[in-house]
């Protein structure tokens, strides 16, 4: 009798255990995410593009990191698209490793909220051209190459006077630096900037063009030459230079801002909207003036409510900005219904 009782108890226990397992299986089948913590339901999706904004033709390696460790490695598809699933709330960094002979590693910070789906666009960054060749053979110079001490001394004097002295004094020191070292490209670029401040546009363009002749991938000189053309209202030429600057480094907001302005002046509203929006995506805090120019794009398209939004955004971010007076005047006009 005792053995039979023990056998009955064991059978009942097995039946009960099987029932529990069946219930768990039913719950799991009914809700496949029931065991997933809500913190893991977020995702990061995006696209890696060329410096110009064009599509990739190869796969690119991505490394997702938190503040401590690498978490996941994957590759883009043939269109440059990617997705990281089941991501916790927090701040992450996506490291992009393209062809090491052509591109610098790029690290994009991404902030993820609980249960959100974050979308990002990451621009590859071309390697800076460190050396260039003359019409003959052999390496002539490099942007990062140290200038002779006396030339560097003159250049440092010019830097020390920036914002403190008449531009003509700065120009004299830069000219001396270049006379001592004709391949001093930073000095040439800065000399062009001083001429640009003085509105001596032909002299400014000459210095930027000389710099670019020696190094076509000198971003600052390319951007500055575009600014000369903006000042001269030669917008087609400016657009060409800004596009070239973006092809060198598409992650720098300044080129997108000025390209947007030049396109706006040319009444190419769709392109202007695209570039000014991209400016805010890449550097909102540093380039709030993009809101001001976007307001003008919206007005030309007849979008008054959107223009009001952009003007308010600009004045909140830069209440004493260069365009703040005009922004307030325009805001008051729109609010009055005129």
PyMOL commands that set and color helices and strands:
alter all, ss='L'
color gray80, all
select helices_A, chain A and resi 2-30+38-40+149-161+167-180+185-197+201-214+219-231+235-248+253-265+269-283+289-300+304-317+324-335
alter helices_A, ss='H'
color red, helices_A
select strands_A, chain A and resi 42-49+61-65+70-75+81-87+90-97+103-104+106-112+117-123+125-126+131-133+139-142
alter strands_A, ss='S'
color yellow, strands_A
deselect
rebuild
show_as cartoon
